[in-house]
Amino acid sequence: MSDLHDLTAQEQWTLLQRAEVSPTQLAEHYLARIDRLDAELGAFVTVTPERALDRAREVETSVAHSAPLWGLPFADKDLTARAGVRTTYGSRLFAEFVPDVSDPMALAMDAAGGISLGKTNTPEFGLAGYTESLAAPPARNPYDLTLGAGGSSGGAATAVAAGLLPFAPASDGGGSIRIPAASTGLVGIKPTRGLVPAASGVDKVAGLAVGGPIARTVADAAMLLDAMVAAGPYPFTLRSPAPDGPLLAAAVRGEGRFQLGVMTTSPWDDSLDIHLDPAVLEAMALTAGELDELGHGLESIALEPVDYAGFFTTLWQASAASIPADGAELDLLEPLSRWLVERGRSLPVRQLLEALSAATAFERSVIRQFASFDAVLTPTLALLPRPLGWFDQADAEHNFVQQCEAAPFTSFVNVSGLPAITLPVHRTDNGLPVGVQLIGRPGGEATLLSIGAQLERRLRWQHRHPPAWNA
């Protein structure tokens, strides 16, 4: 007989709707797994069992059963403030901070009927593509505990991959959903800028950071994304094209034949020494073969040359400039964060404006170059998940370069504002997941989900689990 965590989020929701399991029972199941398994995984930085069970009882009595996530457990990424719950932002600077007000994403998940079990691990202020901060133990890869889970949503990915959560909300400013999802064998979606009301990216530097889902299946990811999109009202005038109906419908049907670009070069290639692991090339070849058999058109492409490294580095430094640390507080920051903060605050206004202008021109250029394709296939990562401690903890500039070399295919999607999905299509000989990325047109999430569903039916990655799954 299957355990509850063996079921997809949709299957769990169906059981809840039929009253075959209660929200309290489901929360207790996951809390027990967290208590038993998370000490060696590092997925959570804070677990809130009493609040979770109180919330479960509230959902049972006071929230309409029609709520899209009614009774389903999740956890807030520790960059998302939840009133009354310690929120560290992955930093020693906020080690004991307890906010009085919840962020919009926390409120949106509550409005959808979800039940938060706590806070998932993240690097300091979400600035890194790996989750190994000085404020908490590292988020470990459930497939190999000597490897990292990626970042910045590393704790969320570890939790979902190990069966500690059915799915998780996350955020992505340069790959922070897709990097950990690919590292841990999951589906992760970075939505179009302006799609998700509570985390649209419109109010962020260069529009980089948006909110999206991490899940085991394409349909579960669509289910969570639908709930995020529906949580309005939308607070800005600028927004993405609205989906033509529920995205879950596209993920369930998995229909259509599309014209796809295939790209194995990245905007970082002209400035960094980018190498693709052989397993990454195998994943690309496998995916292209499957897509060809499904009847999709495939064409190799490459982006036009541009000084991407120059303006993106400026933008990433600028995004850290407002971190609330001054004077002696800077000593509490980790080397990477401090380097980004100090560089960001020293940027000349002209350089920042030129970087913002270059990003806007790049966005228009990428959309133009991708316009003839329904989606573009790339690797998600250039390298397989890195060993814990691999990223340089002393030389911040070298650390930044290492991250760009490991994940050169993700950040340019944030700059362009386009949607992207990572899919766990392949495994190495020793069982380590390898993902590929599909990049869509503005508002093209339904197409990405349709293609993802087609691949999922053929490759059946939803049945692959790490050792902790059956523990």
Buried (B, 14 or more C-beta within 10 A) or exposed (E): EEEBBBBBBBBBBEBBEEEEBBBBBBBBBBBEBBEEBBEEBBBBBBBBBEBBBBBBBEBBEEBEEEBBBBBBBBBBBBBBBBEEBBBBBBBBBBEEEEBEEBBBBBBBBBBBBBBBBBBBBBBBBBBBBBBBBBBBBBBBBBBBBEBBBBBBBBBBBBBBBBBBBBBBBBBBBBBBBBBBBBBBBBBBBBBBBBBBBBBBBBEBBBBBBBBBBBBBBBBBBBBBBBBBBBBEEBEEEEBBEEBEEBBBBBBBEBEBBBEBBBBBBBBBBEBBEBEBBEBBEBBBEBBBEBBEEBEBEBEEBEBEEBEBBBBBBBBBBBBBBEBEBEEEEBEBBBBBBBBBBBBBBEBEEEBBEBBBEBBBEBBEBBBEBBEEBBBBBBBBBBBBBBEBEBBBEEEBEEBBBBBBBBBBBBBBBBBBBBBBBBBBBBBBEEEBBBBBBBBBBBBBBBBBBBBBBBBBEEBEBBEBBBEBBEE
